[in-house]
Every structure is written in structure tokens, then in C-alpha cells.
Amino acid sequence: MSDNIYDSAFEKASTDRAGIRAEIEKLMARGDKLDKLIDCLKEFVSEHVSVASKAPDSQAHDHQEHHQG
């Protein structure tokens, strides 16, 4: 009976892992599409907007420096 528990746990973990990997693949494909869209739109965006698209951490840091200076 204890073997059945391990088999069941193994099957569940394998199924979960497969689901996670499928979701990662979907997100990667979505990210690739968004990268292509961003590349197409770059020429229509002003320099000010491209600066605003920096990572959130660097925006917060820049914002703090701006207020400190």
C-alpha cells in the first residue's frame, strides 16, 4: 500500500511539472510576441516614454535621486 502512495505522489508531481512547463512555454511565446510588438512601436514612441519603460526598481531609484537633488 505504501508503494501506491509514492506512485500517486510521483504521478501528481509529474503532472504538475508538465503543467508548469506548458504555462512557461505559453508565457515565453507571449513574451516573444510582445518583444516584436515593442520593436515595431519603438520608432513611434518619444524618448521620454522609452525612459519611463525602465525596470521598476531603477525608476524608484531615479525618482528618489530626483527628489534628493
N, C-alpha and C positions, 0 to 999 in steps of 0.2 A: 504494500500500500504506500509506503514512503517513496518508492520509485515513481509512482503515479504523480505525487506532489511535485517532484523535481521535473518530471516531464511536462506537467502543466505549467509550472513556472517558466521553464525554458521556452515553451511554445508562446506563452504570453509575452515574454521579453523579446523574443524574435519578431513577433507580430508588431509590438510597439516600436522596435527599432526600424522595421521596414516602413512603418507609417511615418516616423520622424524623418527618415531619409527621403521619402516621397515628398513630404512637405518642404524639406530643404531644397530639393530639386525644383519644385514649383516656385519657391521664393527666389532661387538663383535665376531661373528663366525670367521671372518678373523683373528682377534687378537688371538683367541684361537689356530687357526691353526699355526700362526706364533710362538706362545709360544711353541707349541710342536716341531716345526722345530728347534727353538733355543735350546731347551733342548737336542735334538738329536745331534746338531752340537757342543755343548759346549766342548765335550771331544776332538774335533779335532782342537780347537782354542787355540792359545798360550795365556799365562797370559797377555801379553802386549795388545792384541786385546780386551780382556774382560774388561780391564781398560778403553779402548777407547770407550766402549759402554755405559759409564755412561751418565746421563742426560746432555743435552747441557749446562745448567746453571752451573753445577758443573765442566764441562770441562773448561768453560770460567774462572771460579774462580780458578781452579787449574793452568790454563795457566798463569793467572795474578800472582799468588803466585810464580810460577816457574821463571818468568821474574823479579819479585821484589827481590827474594832471591839471 
